[in-house]
């Protein structure tokens, strides 16, 4: 490290939030909540990151109240008395350590595979029942079923506010349910939830509006989206800045406060002719604060890490340059922070030689 890390530790504030610094713990599926209920070990896991100076924690994806929302029996629920009591304890522990935390609310849609989740006979669902090109897994959702799903997102957000979370993140990325409505490959509908790029935002818009109504005007709403899909890393919802502006405008108008812009490598430009990444373009086009993410703190991109490869610690000068230029506002750190709870504290204190290289072994426990 050849320059000051202070831009990472500058406080962030807007009309709804005040954060101690710009570091966000990225949402990462852990699957250590048997029966969907997060226990004391989950609370301790998040508390350790708060104790070590993370400005905002976004929980792993938590599933809304729908029979086909989850893809794994140990992914935490965000409904039911036992699960919500578990989450209330998580909030208590994080707040006691001086941190702030929001849940990510989620439905996997057609990504749910019956063979990997034998506990339930619920069929996967999606706008057109399509999981990938030429892979039909269910019948298209009816309009009434879509409306019920909107309500389930709103109920989860209301619960988040009720039990003391500091905001809520809606998962609209990575080929899951909301993203399946966005993508023309998986959305072939001919009603109001289908059509062109803007028309395909209708479901997300209704979810955001319902969440806003449920939580009121002052509760922060973060919306996570991505261009890439697990079945196609080269996919783009918007192929130009003009298309991206058209895509984002209805989401921003519906009530999003902050966009969480998911990329595989934060340093890559989103469009030709500009060095701006997805978070940079989103901030420029909407005027909203943005979170960047994508292999921060790693010398190997996160998709390779997820596939079982390790990664060393990475120089973050380029990240700090972009943050200092105000290309984006917040920085989500994933695997580096999963592996090393003290990552933020070590960076702040200049103990870079103590940063721990990532090992896939970290995925097997709540360290």
N, C-alpha and C positions, 0 to 999 in steps of 0.2 A: 504494500500500500504506500503510495507516494504522495497522497494528498489528504486533506482533512475529511473525516467522515461526518462532520457536523450537519451537512444538509439532510442526512438520514435521521438526525436527532432533533431537528427543528420542530417545534410544536405545530400541529395542524388544527385549524379551527374554521368552521363555517357557521351558518345560522342554527345548526342542529347538533353539532358535535364539537368537542374539544379533546384532541388526542395529544398525548405527551410527546409523540414522535411520529415518524412516517412509516414505521415498520408494522406490517400486518402479517399475522400468521395465516397463511393460505389454508383453505379448507382441504383436508386430505382424509379420504375414507380410511378408517382404522378397523372397524368391525370388532370392537371389544365390548359390545353392549349386549350380552345374552338376552334373548327374548325382546330385544329392542330397548332395554332399560339401561341407561348409563349409571355406573356405580361409583363408589368412592375413588377407584383407580382412575376413572375418566376425569373426575374432578381434579385429582392431584396432577394428572398429566397437563391439563390446561393451566392450572395454577402455576406450575413450574415456569411456563413461558411468561406469564404475567410477572412473576417475581424477578425475572431476568430482563425486564424492560421492553417487552413487546407492546407497542402502542395500542393495537387492536387485534383481538383474536376472532377469526371466523371459524366456527366449529366445522367438523366434518359434515357432509350432507346428512340431514335428518329427514326422514320420510313423513310425508303428510298422510292424513287418515284416508287411505284408499287401499283396497285389497291387493292391487298390483303395483303399489308404489315402490316396494323394496325389491332388491335383487339378491339379498343375503340376509339370513336369519339374525345375524349379529350386528347389523347396521341399526343405529338408534332411531327409535320412533320420536315423532314430535306430537304425540297425542296419547291419551290414556293417563290415568292418575299416576301409575308407577313411573312411567317414563318422564312425565313432567315434574314429578317430585325429584327424580334424579337430576334433571336439568336445572331445577331451582337450586340444588346443592352445588352444581358446577358454577352457576352464577355467583352464589355466595362466596365460594372459594376464590374465584378470580377477582371479585370486588375486594375481598379482604386483602389481597396482594396488591391492590392498587391498579388493577387492569380493567379493561373494557372488553366486552365480548358480545358477539351477535351469532345467532344460529343461521345456518344455510338450510333453507327449506327446499325439498327436492321430491321429484317423482321420476323414476327411471324410464317410464314409458315402454316402448318396445324393446329396450335394452334388457329387459327382464327375461331370463331364460329359465324355463321350467326345470330343466335338467340340473341346474345349479342351485335351485331353491325348491327342493321337493316337499317342503313343509306345507305348501299351499298349492291349491289347484287353480288359483286365479290366473287367467290368461293375461299375457302382456297386452298393453293398449297403446294406441297412438292415433294421430289424426286420420291416417289412412290405413292403419294396421301394417305398415311397411317398416321393417327394421333396417333394411339396407337395399340397395338396388337389386331387384328381382328376388326379394325375400319377404313374402307376405306371411305374417305370423298371426294376424287376427283380423276381425272385421273392423272397418272404420268406426270411430266413435260417433254416436248420435249427438245431435245438438244438446239434448237434455243431459247426456253424460258429460259433455264439455262444461256445461253450466255447473254441474255438481262438483267438478274438479276445481273450478274457479273458487267455489265456496270452501273447499278443503284447504286451499292455499291461504285464504283469508282467515280461517279458523286457526291455522298454525301460527300466523303472524300475530293474531290477537293473543294467543297463549304466550308467545314470546314476550310481548309487552307486559302481560299480567304477572309473569313470574320474574320479571326484573331485568331482562336482557336490555342491552343498550341500543338496539336496532335490529334489523333483520336483513338477510341476504336471500334473494330469490335466485335459484339456480336455473339459468336459461341457456346453458352452454353444453358442449361436449356430447351432442347427440342424444341427450335425454329429452323428456317429454316436451318441454317448451321449445327446445331447439328443433325438435321434430316438426313442430308447426312452422318454424322459420324456414326450413330447408325444402326447396322444391323437389328434392329426391324423395323425401318421406311425407310430403304434404301434397296430395293430389286432389284435395277437396274442391268442390264447386259451390259450396255455400259461403257464408260470410267469413268462415275461418280459413278459406283458401284463396288462391288467386295470385296476384303479383307480389313482389317483395314487400310492399307496404301492407297489402291485405293480409299477408301471412303473419303479420305482427298482432293481429286482432286478439288471439287467445292471450298472448303475453300482456297486451294492453288491459284486457279485462281482469287478468290476475293482479296486475299492479294497481289498478283502480280499486279493486275489491280489498286488497291489502291496505291501501291508503285509507279507505273508509273504515276499516277495522281498527287501525292503530292511531288514527287522528293525524293532524297536520304536522306535529312536532317530532314524530318518531322516525328516525332515519331509515330509508329504504335503499339498499344496495342491490344492483342488478348485475349478475355475471353473465357474460355472453362470450362466444368464441366464433371464429370463422371455421376452424378445423373441426373435424369429426373423427372419432376413433376408427371409423371405417374408411376415412379419406382425409389424410393430413393436409392435402393440398386444396381442400374444399374452401370456397369463399361464398358467403351469403352476399357480400357486396364486393364487386370487382373493381370499383373505382371510388374515390372520395365522394363523388356525387351520389352514388348508390348508398354508401354508408350513411350519408347525411339523411337520405330519405328513410332509411331503415331505423335510424336512431330517433328521429324527431317524434314519432308517436309514443315511443317508450319514455322519452324525457317528459313529454307533455302529460303522460298518465300519472307521473308522480315519483319517478326515480330521482334520488338525491345524488348518488355516486354510481358510476359505472365501473365494474370490475372486468377488465379486458383481458381475457385469457389467451395467451400465446405460448408456444412451446419454447421460444427463445426471445427474451425481451429485447435483445439488441437488433433484431431483424426489422428492416423497414416493412411497412404494411403494403405500400404501393410504390411503383416505380416513380422516380423523380423527386423523392423526398426521403429524408432519414427518419421521419416520424414513425414510431411503432403504432400498434393499434390503439393503445391508451392515449398516445399523443394526438392522433387524428380524432379520437372520440372527444377529447377535451376541446380541441380546436373547433369542432363542428357543433357541439352542444353547449359549450360554456360550462358544463358540469365538471366537478372534480372527478378524477379517475385514479384507479389502482392499476399498476402494471404488475405483471407476473410472468414467469417463464424461465426456469433454470437459474434463478438468482442464487449466487453463492456456490454454484457448482461448476466444475470444469468439464461436465458431461451433461447433455441435455436430459431433462427429467424423464422423457419417454424411455430412454436407454436405462436410466436408473430404475424405473418402474419394471423394466424387463429383467432385472436382476443384476445389472452391472453396478459397480461401485462408482464413486466420484470423489475427486479431491476437492479441496477448498479453492475458491476462485477469487482472483483480484476483482474488486468491484469499482474500480476507477470509472469505467464507462457508465455504470449505473449512476454514480454520483454526478457525473457530468450532465446527464440528462435530467436528473432531479433538480440540479442547480439552475438549469435553463427553464425549469417549470414545464417541461414536456408533459409530465404527469405529476400527481400530488402525493400518492402513497405507493409503497412497494410491498407486494406480497411475497413472502419467503416460504417455500414449501419444504422440500426434502432436507435442505441444510438445517432448518429449524426443527424438523421432526427428529433428526439424528442428534442434534446438539441443543438442548433446552436453553443453554446459556449463550447462544449465538449472538444475540443482540448485545448483551452485556460485554462479551469479549470484543466485539467490533468497536463499541463505544470506548472501551478502556485500552484499545490498541493491543490487545492480547491475541493478535492474529495467528501467531504461531501455535496457539492452543486450540484453534478451531479444529474440530474432529472431521476427518474425511468420512463421507457417507458410505455406509455399508448396508446392503439389503437386509442384514440381520436386524436393523432398526425397525423394519416393518413388522417384525414378529412380536414386538412387545410395546408397552406404553412407557417409554423411558422418560 
